[in-house]
Amino acid sequence: MNCDESKHKCQLLIDDELSEEEISPLMEHIESCYKCRDEYIGLLKLKKKLSGIKGPAPDEEWFETLRRSKGRRFAGGAGFILMVASWLLLAGYALFTLFSESGEGLFVKIVVAAAVLSVIVLFITALTDRIKESKTDKYKGVMK
Ligand SMILES: [Zn+2]
């Protein structure tokens, strides 16, 4: 285990999010590495300080209003879809005119096609990553 890995796992351990089998390799590293030991002790002290502080928590009614605002969520979703659709139509129209009517050279057409293709590939990659992540998301159901 290197120090970067160790620092990350120290934070997880402090937050009780480290799995059982990861704890002992981390402890071995902390025992042999003074930098990470200091880091771990610092985090422990910080946690102790923070646990004494109780922030104001919103009451149940506040959560209820969040859950109830389906109309608001629907309006937000519809607005987003309209925006994306209009942008796609505009981009499609611009591409159509570029390739069918304009007197632009072949080079410009190839560069634009490559740029559009790269955006599509990036979007699909991000979307598939998000879908894969959402299946194993341990914060699923946690309110933002
Ligand atoms: Zn270390």
Residues whose N, C-alpha, C, O or C-beta is under 5 A from the ligand:
A	BS01	ZN	N2 C3 S6 C33 C36
